[in-house]
Amino acid sequence: MEEKTVNPILKQVLELGPPLLFFVAYIYMRDQTYTIGGTEYGGFIVAAGLFVPVLLASIAALWKLTGQISRLQVVTAFMVVFFGGLTVWFNDETFFKMKTTIVYGLFATILGIGLLQGRSYLSWVLGDLMPMAEEGWMKLTSRLAAGFAALAVANEIVWRTMSTDAWVKIETFAFPIALMIYLWAQIMTLQKYMEPEGEKPGE
């Protein structure tokens, strides 16, 4: 199925909206306690529970608008549903905080396995969007694997040693911004491996 044209601003809103809404919901609910089904839940737990359907709705909307859904979105959605469900079921915010570690760690592991096999799984995911020589993909993949691993370790340090307020702010803003800057910097250093649009490695 070919990707449909969609307003880039709308696409950004749908992609960035769920984590920002989680942040706003947490700030509003953090000092409150809610009784649901006879069980008391803190504001963080309720915000985490609300984040799950909001994320799924945004992904469904992107799928409807673009005609495609990325593999990264599928993995992220599964992790959010799984750990969001555990967070609410056990009424324990630890699961939701660990989700970030596991997501980043999983990405690092998958990319690392590909590298051990002499392959770039990143090329498989993004190859159509960013034509680049195989050597460039291997370098970018190894650097991103290291970046994801570093973020996984950083998340463990943050949620285990800092307040929930600090974790929410770092999770919502610092980690995504750091990843975006790191990715941009790596792409800039690998410009010599970029290929003309429409040309694929080996052609």
N, CA and C of each residue as an Amber inpcrd file, in Angstrom:
protein
   609
   0.8440000  -1.1880000   0.0000000   0.0000000   0.0000000   0.0000000
   0.8810000   1.2390000   0.0000000   0.6010000   2.1670000  -0.9150000
   1.4130000   3.3630000  -1.0080000   1.0430000   4.3370000   0.1090000
   2.0690000   5.0590000   0.5980000   1.8230000   6.0170000   1.6640000
   1.0730000   7.2160000   1.1120000   0.0270000   7.6260000   1.8150000
  -0.7770000   8.7600000   1.3960000  -0.1380000  10.0540000   1.8910000
  -0.4330000  11.1440000   1.1840000   0.0710000  12.4400000   1.5940000
  -0.7430000  12.9420000   2.7780000  -0.0600000  13.4010000   3.8100000
  -0.7440000  13.8980000   5.0040000  -0.0680000  15.1780000   5.4510000
  -0.8500000  16.0900000   5.9790000  -0.3130000  17.3540000   6.4710000
   0.7850000  17.0830000   7.4900000   2.0130000  17.5850000   7.2630000
   3.1270000  17.2930000   8.1750000   2.8890000  17.7820000   9.5990000
   2.1570000  18.9020000   9.7340000   1.8650000  19.4160000  11.0820000
   0.9370000  18.4590000  11.8140000  -0.0890000  17.9720000  11.1060000
  -1.0140000  17.0050000  11.7020000  -0.2800000  15.7280000  12.0870000
   0.6300000  15.2950000  11.2290000   1.4050000  14.0850000  11.5200000
   2.2440000  14.2670000  12.7780000   2.8800000  15.4440000  12.9200000
   3.6850000  15.7170000  14.1070000   2.8220000  15.7550000  15.3670000
   1.6220000  16.3360000  15.2390000   0.7060000  16.3990000  16.3800000
   0.3160000  14.9970000  16.8290000   0.0390000  14.1200000  15.8750000
  -0.3610000  12.7570000  16.2120000   0.7980000  11.9540000  16.7980000
   2.0140000  12.2320000  16.3440000   3.1780000  11.4930000  16.8390000
   3.6340000  11.9910000  18.2110000   3.6090000  13.3200000  18.4020000
   4.1130000  13.9010000  19.6440000   3.0160000  14.1470000  20.6730000
   1.7550000  14.1250000  20.2120000   0.6330000  14.4200000  21.0910000
   0.5010000  13.5050000  22.3040000   0.5400000  12.1640000  22.1220000
   0.3370000  11.2670000  23.2680000   1.3000000  11.4840000  24.4340000
   2.6370000  11.5520000  24.2100000   3.5200000  11.7920000  25.3570000
   3.3020000  13.1590000  26.0010000   2.9690000  14.1640000  25.1900000
   2.7140000  15.4860000  25.7600000   1.4260000  15.4860000  26.5820000
   0.4090000  14.7560000  26.1020000  -0.8340000  14.6450000  26.8570000
  -0.6130000  13.8830000  28.1570000   0.2490000  12.8600000  28.1150000
   0.5900000  12.1390000  29.3390000   1.2400000  13.0910000  30.3390000
   2.1400000  13.9240000  29.8490000   2.8240000  14.8880000  30.7190000
   1.8190000  15.8420000  31.3600000   0.9170000  16.3900000  30.5450000
  -0.0860000  17.3250000  31.0560000  -1.0020000  16.6240000  32.0580000
  -1.4400000  15.4010000  31.7160000  -2.3200000  14.6530000  32.6190000
  -1.6220000  14.3740000  33.9430000  -0.3520000  14.0070000  33.8750000
   0.3910000  13.7280000  35.1060000   0.5030000  14.9810000  35.9680000
   0.8630000  16.1030000  35.3630000   1.0090000  17.3530000  36.1130000
  -0.3130000  17.7120000  36.7960000  -1.4100000  17.4700000  36.0990000
  -2.7250000  17.8110000  36.6450000  -3.1620000  16.8220000  37.7300000
  -2.8080000  15.5410000  37.5770000  -3.3260000  14.4920000  38.4620000
  -2.3600000  14.0400000  39.5560000  -1.1110000  14.4690000  39.5100000
  -0.0740000  13.8660000  40.3430000  -0.3600000  13.8980000  41.8430000
  -1.0770000  14.9120000  42.3010000  -1.3360000  15.0240000  43.7380000
  -2.7070000  14.4820000  44.1330000  -3.3930000  13.8680000  43.1700000
  -4.7380000  13.3700000  43.4210000  -4.7370000  11.8520000  43.5950000
  -5.7630000  11.3640000  44.2800000  -5.9960000   9.9310000  44.4110000
  -7.3890000   9.6280000  43.8810000  -7.4910000   8.6020000  43.0420000
  -8.7550000   8.2550000  42.4060000  -9.1670000   6.8480000  42.8130000
 -10.4360000   6.7050000  43.2060000 -10.9640000   5.3910000  43.5700000
 -11.7460000   4.8370000  42.3870000 -11.2400000   3.7460000  41.8180000
 -11.8680000   3.1270000  40.6540000 -12.0910000   1.6510000  40.9640000
 -13.3390000   1.2320000  40.9270000 -13.6490000  -0.1620000  41.2110000
 -13.2610000  -0.5850000  42.6160000 -13.3220000   0.3600000  43.5420000
 -12.9820000   0.0530000  44.9220000 -11.4940000   0.0910000  45.2380000
 -10.6570000   0.4080000  44.2290000  -9.2060000   0.4720000  44.4280000
  -8.7270000   1.9080000  44.2540000  -7.8370000   2.3360000  45.1280000
  -7.2940000   3.6760000  45.0320000  -6.0600000   3.7020000  44.1190000
  -6.0620000   4.6500000  43.1950000  -4.9400000   4.8030000  42.2660000
  -4.3950000   6.2190000  42.3680000  -3.0800000   6.3350000  42.3570000
  -2.4480000   7.6460000  42.3290000  -2.5830000   8.2760000  40.9560000
  -2.3230000   9.5860000  40.8880000  -2.4490000  10.2970000  39.6220000
  -1.5520000   9.7470000  38.5330000  -0.3370000   9.3070000  38.8970000
   0.5800000   8.7510000  37.9010000  -0.0180000   7.5080000  37.2580000
  -0.6010000   6.6270000  38.0690000  -1.1750000   5.3870000  37.5470000
  -2.3120000   5.6870000  36.5850000  -3.1770000   6.6370000  36.9610000
  -4.3120000   6.9950000  36.0950000  -3.8180000   7.6120000  34.7920000
  -2.8260000   8.5030000  34.8820000  -2.2720000   9.1280000  33.6700000
  -1.6500000   8.0830000  32.7610000  -0.9490000   7.1060000  33.3510000
  -0.3390000   6.0350000  32.5630000  -1.4130000   5.1890000  31.8940000
  -2.4980000   4.9110000  32.6250000  -3.5870000   4.1370000  32.0480000
  -4.2560000   4.8630000  30.8970000  -4.4180000   6.1720000  31.0200000
  -5.0320000   6.9640000  29.9520000  -4.1210000   7.0710000  28.7340000
  -2.8170000   7.0070000  28.9740000  -1.8520000   7.1300000  27.8860000
  -2.0010000   6.0010000  26.8650000  -2.3840000   4.8120000  27.3330000
  -2.4780000   3.6470000  26.4400000  -3.5000000   3.8580000  25.3260000
  -4.7890000   4.1480000  25.6280000  -5.7420000   4.3430000  24.5280000
  -5.4320000   5.5660000  23.6700000  -4.8460000   6.6080000  24.2850000
  -4.4990000   7.8060000  23.5060000  -3.4350000   7.4600000  22.4710000
  -2.4080000   6.6960000  22.8870000  -1.3580000   6.2980000  21.9400000
  -1.9220000   5.4180000  20.8360000  -2.7520000   4.4450000  21.2060000
  -3.3380000   3.5520000  20.2080000  -4.2200000   4.3260000  19.2260000
  -4.9540000   5.3170000  19.7320000  -5.7980000   6.1310000  18.8600000
  -4.9610000   6.9470000  17.8810000  -3.8290000   7.4790000  18.3580000
  -2.9660000   8.2840000  17.4830000  -2.3340000   7.4140000  16.4000000
  -1.9180000   6.1900000  16.7680000  -1.3400000   5.2780000  15.7860000
  -2.3860000   4.8560000  14.7700000  -3.6120000   4.5940000  15.2330000
  -4.7000000   4.2260000  14.3230000  -5.0010000   5.3730000  13.3590000
  -4.9740000   6.6050000  13.8700000  -5.2270000   7.7720000  13.0210000
  -4.1270000   7.9290000  11.9770000  -2.8670000   7.7280000  12.3920000
  -1.7560000   7.8030000  11.4410000  -1.8790000   6.7270000  10.3800000
  -2.2720000   5.5320000  10.7870000  -2.4650000   4.4210000   9.8430000
  -3.5490000   4.7770000   8.8340000  -4.6540000   5.3430000   9.3340000
  -5.7610000   5.7170000   8.4620000  -5.3470000   6.8200000   7.4860000
  -4.5690000   7.7860000   7.9800000  -4.1910000   8.9300000   7.1480000
  -3.0870000   8.6090000   6.1600000  -2.0940000   7.8040000   6.5870000
  -0.9400000   7.5400000   5.7290000  -1.0280000   6.2210000   4.9750000
  -1.8570000   5.3100000   5.4680000  -1.9630000   3.9990000   4.8280000
  -0.8550000   3.0550000   5.2420000  -0.0190000   3.4870000   6.2020000
   1.0900000   2.6550000   6.6640000   1.2630000   2.7930000   8.1700000
   1.8830000   1.7840000   8.7470000   2.2530000   1.8330000  10.1560000
   3.6510000   1.2420000  10.2710000   4.5440000   1.9670000  10.9210000
   5.9390000   1.5230000  10.9820000   6.1130000   0.3960000  11.9910000
   7.1580000  -0.3830000  11.7910000   7.4430000  -1.4830000  12.7180000
   7.7860000  -0.9450000  14.1020000   8.4460000   0.2120000  14.1430000
   8.7850000   0.8250000  15.4190000   7.5250000   1.2010000  16.1810000
   6.5100000   1.6950000  15.4680000   5.2560000   2.0540000  16.1070000
   4.5630000   0.8170000  16.6660000   4.6380000  -0.2880000  15.9330000
   4.0190000  -1.5310000  16.3990000   4.6900000  -2.0030000  17.6870000
   6.0240000  -2.0120000  17.6930000   6.7600000  -2.4490000  18.8870000
   6.4750000  -1.5340000  20.0670000   6.5010000  -0.2210000  19.8100000
   6.2500000   0.7450000  20.8770000   4.8440000   0.5800000  21.4390000
   3.8550000   0.4020000  20.5520000   2.4720000   0.2290000  20.9940000
   2.3330000  -1.0150000  21.8590000   2.9710000  -2.1140000  21.4460000
   2.8970000  -3.3490000  22.2320000   3.4810000  -3.1450000  23.6240000
   4.6390000  -2.4860000  23.6930000   5.2900000  -2.2550000  24.9750000
   4.4410000  -1.3680000  25.8790000   3.8540000  -0.3330000  25.3080000
   3.0380000   0.5870000  26.0960000   1.7980000  -0.1210000  26.6280000
   1.1490000  -0.9150000  25.7730000  -0.0410000  -1.6520000  26.2130000
   0.3260000  -2.6530000  27.3060000   1.4200000  -3.3840000  27.0960000
   1.8230000  -4.4230000  28.0410000   2.1970000  -3.8220000  29.4020000
   3.1100000  -2.8510000  29.3840000   3.5770000  -2.2920000  30.6470000
   2.5730000  -1.3150000  31.2490000   1.7860000  -0.6580000  30.4070000
   0.7170000   0.1790000  30.9380000  -0.3160000  -0.6790000  31.6460000
  -0.6160000  -1.8470000  31.0610000  -1.5480000  -2.7690000  31.6890000
  -1.0320000  -3.2880000  33.0200000   0.2590000  -3.6400000  33.0700000
   0.8600000  -4.1120000  34.3200000   0.8450000  -3.0130000  35.3840000
   1.0940000  -1.7770000  34.9450000   1.1080000  -0.6490000  35.8730000
  -0.2430000  -0.5050000  36.5750000  -1.3070000  -0.5700000  35.7820000
  -2.6550000  -0.4250000  36.3450000  -3.0520000  -1.6700000  37.1320000
  -2.7620000  -2.8470000  36.5880000  -3.1700000  -4.1070000  37.2270000
  -2.5480000  -4.2580000  38.6180000  -1.2480000  -3.9740000  38.7120000
  -0.5560000  -4.1190000  39.9930000  -0.5170000  -2.8090000  40.7890000
  -1.0820000  -1.7440000  40.1820000  -1.1140000  -0.4380000  40.8480000
   0.2970000  -0.0240000  41.2880000   1.2380000  -0.1920000  40.3560000
   2.6530000   0.0520000  40.6580000   3.2890000   0.8050000  39.4960000
   3.7330000   2.0220000  39.7480000   4.2930000   2.8620000  38.6800000
   5.6350000   2.3620000  38.1650000   6.2550000   1.4330000  38.8820000
   7.5650000   0.9100000  38.4740000   7.5200000   0.3180000  37.0700000
   6.4480000  -0.3990000  36.7490000   6.3550000  -1.0510000  35.4370000
   6.4040000  -0.0350000  34.3030000   5.6900000   1.0820000  34.4720000
   5.6500000   2.0890000  33.4130000   7.0000000   2.7530000  33.2470000
   7.7100000   2.9480000  34.3580000   9.0360000   3.5490000  34.2820000
  10.0410000   2.5890000  33.6300000   9.9050000   1.3060000  33.9270000
  10.8020000   0.3110000  33.3480000  10.5730000   0.1440000  31.8520000
   9.3530000   0.4680000  31.3930000   9.0190000   0.3290000  29.9760000
  10.0420000   1.0340000  29.0990000  10.4350000   2.2270000  29.4940000
  11.3810000   2.9990000  28.6900000  12.7230000   2.2880000  28.5840000
  13.1780000   1.7310000  29.7020000  14.4340000   0.9780000  29.6920000
  14.3430000  -0.1980000  28.7360000  13.2380000  -0.9320000  28.8080000
  13.0850000  -2.1390000  28.0020000  12.9310000  -1.8040000  26.5150000
  12.1930000  -0.7320000  26.2180000  12.0380000  -0.3250000  24.8080000
  13.3810000   0.0550000  24.2110000  14.1240000   0.9380000  24.8940000
  15.4390000   1.3400000  24.3870000  16.3910000   0.1430000  24.3480000
  16.3410000  -0.6860000  25.3930000  17.2090000  -1.8630000  25.4320000
  16.8850000  -2.8480000  24.3290000  15.5870000  -3.0150000  24.0410000
  15.1750000  -3.9250000  22.9670000  15.6640000  -3.4380000  21.6160000
  15.5230000  -2.1260000  21.3670000  16.0140000  -1.5720000  20.1050000
  17.5170000  -1.7790000  19.9670000  18.2530000  -1.5340000  21.0630000
  19.7090000  -1.7270000  21.0330000  20.0580000  -3.1770000  20.7700000
  19.3220000  -4.0930000  21.3930000  19.5800000  -5.5270000  21.2220000
  19.2880000  -5.9840000  19.8000000  18.1470000  -5.5540000  19.2590000
  17.7760000  -5.9460000  17.8910000  18.8120000  -5.4450000  16.8900000
  19.2010000  -4.1770000  17.0300000  20.2060000  -3.6300000  16.1180000
  21.5380000  -4.3480000  16.3010000  21.8810000  -4.6770000  17.5430000
  23.1330000  -5.3820000  17.8170000  23.1520000  -6.7750000  17.2210000
  22.0130000  -7.4860000  17.2990000  21.9220000  -8.8240000  16.7010000
  22.1350000  -8.7450000  15.1970000  21.5340000  -7.7310000  14.5770000
  21.7220000  -7.5470000  13.1420000  23.1800000  -7.3120000  12.7970000
  23.8420000  -6.4990000  13.6110000  25.2600000  -6.2180000  13.3650000
  26.0970000  -7.4890000  13.4700000  25.7750000  -8.3410000  14.4410000
  26.5010000  -9.6070000  14.5880000  26.2880000 -10.5170000  13.3800000
  25.1550000 -10.3370000  12.7210000  24.8530000 -11.1140000  11.5160000
  25.3720000 -10.4350000  10.2550000  26.0070000  -9.2670000  10.4460000
  26.5150000  -8.5230000   9.2970000  25.4260000  -7.8090000   8.5300000
  24.3060000  -7.4960000   9.2290000  23.1760000  -6.8520000   8.5650000
  22.7790000  -5.5980000   9.3340000  22.0960000  -4.7010000   8.6250000
  21.5640000  -3.4980000   9.2570000  20.0480000  -3.5600000   9.2350000
  19.4500000  -3.8590000  10.3920000  17.9900000  -3.8630000  10.4780000
  17.4330000  -2.4540000  10.3480000  18.2650000  -1.4670000  10.6490000
  17.8450000  -0.0790000  10.4900000  17.5900000   0.2350000   9.0220000
  18.4080000  -0.3280000   8.1540000  18.2200000  -0.1600000   6.7160000
  16.8920000  -0.7600000   6.2770000  16.5390000  -1.8860000   6.8730000
  15.2750000  -2.5570000   6.5540000  14.0820000  -1.6790000   6.9160000
  14.2170000  -0.9230000   8.0200000  13.1220000  -0.0830000   8.4850000
  13.0710000   1.2630000   7.7660000  14.2350000   1.8760000   7.5510000
  14.2770000   3.2480000   7.0440000  14.8600000   3.3840000   5.6430000
  15.2270000   2.2630000   5.0330000  15.8920000   2.3110000   3.7380000
  15.1420000   3.0660000   2.6630000  13.8000000   2.9500000   2.6480000
  13.0150000   3.6320000   1.6230000  12.9630000   5.1410000   1.8420000
  13.1460000   5.5610000   3.0970000  13.0700000   6.9830000   3.4060000
  14.4080000   7.6900000   3.2710000  15.4930000   6.9300000   3.4250000
  16.8180000   7.5370000   3.4340000  17.8110000   6.6380000   2.7010000
  17.8580000   6.7440000   1.3760000  18.7840000   5.8980000   0.6030000
  20.2280000   6.1440000   1.0160000  20.9360000   5.0640000   1.3670000
  22.3110000   5.1980000   1.8140000  23.0590000   3.9070000   1.5090000
  24.3530000   4.0250000   1.2560000  25.1830000   2.8570000   0.9690000
  25.2170000   1.9350000   2.1880000  25.4440000   0.6600000   1.9400000
  25.4140000  -0.3350000   3.0130000  26.4110000  -0.0170000   4.1270000
  27.6010000   0.4580000   3.7560000  28.5940000   0.7970000   4.7690000
  28.0850000   1.8880000   5.7010000  27.3760000   2.8530000   5.1120000
  26.8000000   3.9200000   5.9180000  25.7450000   3.3960000   6.8770000
  24.9150000   2.4710000   6.3830000  23.8730000   1.8870000   7.2470000
  24.4970000   1.1200000   8.4040000  25.5680000   0.4090000   8.1470000
  26.2200000  -0.3580000   9.2120000  26.7970000   0.5760000  10.2790000
  27.4120000   1.6690000   9.8350000  27.9610000   2.6270000  10.7980000
  26.8440000   3.2790000  11.6130000  25.7790000   3.7060000  10.9250000
  24.6680000   4.3500000  11.6090000  24.0040000   3.3790000  12.5870000
  23.8600000   2.1350000  12.1700000  23.2290000   1.1300000  13.0310000
  24.0420000   0.8900000  14.2900000  25.3550000   0.7670000  14.1500000
  26.2020000   0.5260000  15.3280000  26.1470000   1.7130000  16.2880000
  26.1190000   2.9200000  15.7440000  26.0830000   4.1020000  16.5950000
  24.7230000   4.2550000  17.2830000  23.6500000   3.9350000  16.5690000
  22.3350000   4.0170000  17.1890000  22.1320000   2.9190000  18.2260000
  22.6960000   1.7450000  17.9810000  22.6240000   0.6740000  18.9790000
  23.2740000   1.1390000  20.2790000  24.4300000   1.7950000  20.1400000
  25.1130000   2.3260000  21.3160000  24.2910000   3.4380000  21.9650000
  23.6530000   4.2640000  21.1450000  22.8320000   5.3520000  21.6670000
  21.6280000   4.8440000  22.4440000  20.9480000   3.8440000  21.8830000
  19.7930000   3.2640000  22.5750000  20.2250000   2.6010000  23.8790000
  21.3570000   1.9230000  23.8500000  21.8630000   1.2780000  25.0670000
  22.1540000   2.3270000  26.1370000  22.7370000   3.4500000  25.7290000
  23.0440000   4.5260000  26.6740000  21.7630000   5.1010000  27.2700000
  20.7230000   5.2600000  26.4520000  19.4540000   5.7800000  26.9560000
  18.7940000   4.7970000  27.9160000  18.9210000   3.4980000  27.6280000
  18.3680000   2.4870000  28.5290000  19.0210000   2.5700000  29.9020000
  20.3500000   2.6890000  29.9000000  21.0810000   2.8200000  31.1680000
  20.7020000   4.1240000  31.8670000  20.5930000   5.1960000  31.0970000
  20.2430000   6.4930000  31.6760000  18.8670000   6.4500000  32.3230000
  17.9190000   5.7820000  31.6670000  16.5750000   5.6910000  32.2400000
  16.5810000   4.9280000  33.5600000  17.3630000   3.8510000  33.6140000
  17.4520000   3.0970000  34.8620000  17.9900000   3.9730000  35.9870000
  19.0070000   4.7690000  35.6690000  19.5940000   5.6500000  36.6850000
  18.5850000   6.7020000  37.1370000  17.8690000   7.2810000  36.1560000
  16.9290000   8.3630000  36.4700000  15.7780000   7.8730000  37.3440000
  15.0990000   6.7850000  36.9320000  13.9060000   6.4020000  37.6940000
  14.2440000   5.7850000  39.0380000  15.4470000   5.2410000  39.1540000
  15.8240000   4.6340000  40.4320000  16.3950000   5.6460000  41.4380000
  16.8950000   6.7710000  40.9350000  17.5650000   7.7160000  41.8340000
  16.8860000   9.0830000  41.9260000  15.9410000   9.3670000  41.0360000
  15.2940000  10.6760000  41.0300000  13.8020000  10.5520000  41.3330000
  13.1790000  11.6930000  41.5330000  11.7520000  11.7310000  41.8350000
  10.9360000  11.3880000  40.5930000   9.6730000  11.0470000  40.8150000
   8.7750000  10.7690000  39.6900000   8.6110000  12.0020000  38.8180000
   8.5240000  13.1840000  39.4370000   8.4300000  14.4300000  38.6660000
   9.6030000  14.5670000  37.7050000  10.8060000  14.3270000  38.2110000
  12.0080000  14.4440000  37.3830000  11.9770000  13.4220000  36.2610000
  11.5590000  12.1850000  36.5770000  11.5240000  11.1420000  35.5470000
  10.5560000  11.5000000  34.4320000   9.3620000  11.9680000  34.7890000
   8.3570000  12.3140000  33.7780000   8.8820000  13.3980000  32.8510000
   9.5290000  14.4130000  33.4070000  10.0550000  15.4990000  32.5760000
  11.1890000  15.0150000  31.6670000  12.0700000  14.2130000  32.2190000
  13.1930000  13.7000000  31.4130000  12.7050000  12.7290000  30.3540000
  11.7520000  11.8620000  30.7250000  11.1890000  10.8940000  29.7810000
  10.4530000  11.5860000  28.6410000   9.7230000  12.6380000  28.9610000
   8.9060000  13.3230000  27.9530000   9.7290000  14.2260000  27.0530000
  10.7320000  14.8920000  27.6000000  11.4550000  15.8910000  26.8260000
  12.9350000  15.5540000  26.5900000  13.6620000  15.2650000  27.6570000
  15.1160000  15.1270000  27.5340000  15.5300000  13.9420000  26.6680000
  14.9580000  12.7580000  26.9290000  15.3540000  11.5810000  26.1590000
  15.0360000  11.7200000  24.6640000  13.8000000  12.1060000  24.2750000
  13.5070000  12.2640000  22.8360000  14.3720000  13.3190000  22.1600000
  14.5980000  14.4470000  22.8490000  15.4160000  15.5100000  22.2610000
  16.8570000  15.0380000  22.1030000  17.3750000  14.3570000  23.1220000
  18.7450000  13.8390000  23.0440000  18.8860000  12.8440000  21.9030000
  17.8960000  11.9650000  21.7480000  17.9360000  10.9760000  20.6710000
  17.8640000  11.6550000  19.3010000  17.0130000  12.6700000  19.1930000
  16.8660000  13.3760000  17.9240000  18.1590000  14.0920000  17.5330000
  18.7790000  14.7600000  18.5100000  20.0360000  15.4740000  18.2380000
  21.1400000  14.4770000  17.8760000  21.1910000  13.3790000  18.6110000
  22.2110000  12.3550000  18.3530000  22.0380000  11.7550000  16.9600000
  20.8000000  11.4360000  16.5940000  20.5250000  10.8690000  15.2730000
  20.8870000  11.8640000  14.1720000  20.4920000  13.1180000  14.3630000
  20.8070000  14.1530000  13.3700000  22.3200000  14.2950000  13.2090000
  23.0480000  14.2900000  14.3200000  24.5070000  14.4370000  14.2650000
  25.1390000  13.2660000  13.5130000  24.6300000  12.0560000  13.7450000
  25.1860000  10.8850000  13.0590000  24.9060000  10.9370000  11.5580000
  23.6990000  11.3350000  11.2050000  23.3550000  11.4330000   9.7810000
  24.2240000  12.4720000   9.0900000  24.4810000  13.5780000   9.7580000
  25.3280000  14.6200000   9.1820000  26.7480000  14.1080000   8.9310000
  27.2570000  13.2770000   9.8440000  28.6210000  12.7620000   9.6800000
  28.7050000  11.6580000   8.6330000  27.5380000  11.1560000   8.2160000
  27.5240000  10.0490000   7.2440000  26.9940000  10.4950000   5.8770000
  27.0220000  11.7790000   5.6230000  26.4940000  12.3150000   4.3680000
  27.1760000  11.7200000   3.1400000  28.4550000  11.3750000   3.2690000
  29.1770000  10.8510000   2.1010000  28.6330000   9.5000000   1.6430000
  27.8810000   8.8380000   2.5090000  27.3130000   7.5390000   2.1430000
  25.9140000   7.6530000   1.5430000  25.3550000   8.8610000   1.5540000
  24.0200000   9.0530000   1.0110000  24.0160000   8.8410000  -0.4990000
  22.9260000   8.2500000  -1.0080000  22.8160000   7.9670000  -2.4240000
  21.6930000   8.7970000  -3.0290000  21.7620000   9.0590000  -4.3400000
  20.7040000   9.8230000  -4.9820000  19.3470000   9.1700000  -4.7340000
  18.3260000   9.9940000  -4.5950000  16.9820000   9.4830000  -4.3190000
  16.5310000   8.4930000  -5.3960000  16.0230000   7.3810000  -4.9460000
  15.5520000   6.3650000  -5.8860000  16.5860000   5.3140000  -6.1850000
  17.8550000   5.5890000  -5.8420000  18.9170000   4.6110000  -6.0690000
  19.1440000   3.7880000  -4.8120000  19.1520000   2.5050000  -4.8990000
  19.3190000   1.6250000  -3.7500000  20.6940000   0.9920000  -3.7730000
  21.1980000   0.5980000  -2.6020000  22.4900000  -0.0420000  -2.5510000
  22.5720000  -1.2360000  -3.4860000  23.6540000  -1.2950000  -4.2120000
  23.8480000  -2.4390000  -5.1090000  23.3120000  -2.2160000  -6.5000000
  22.5700000  -1.0800000  -6.7330000  22.0420000  -0.8370000  -8.0730000
  23.0610000  -0.0810000  -8.9190000
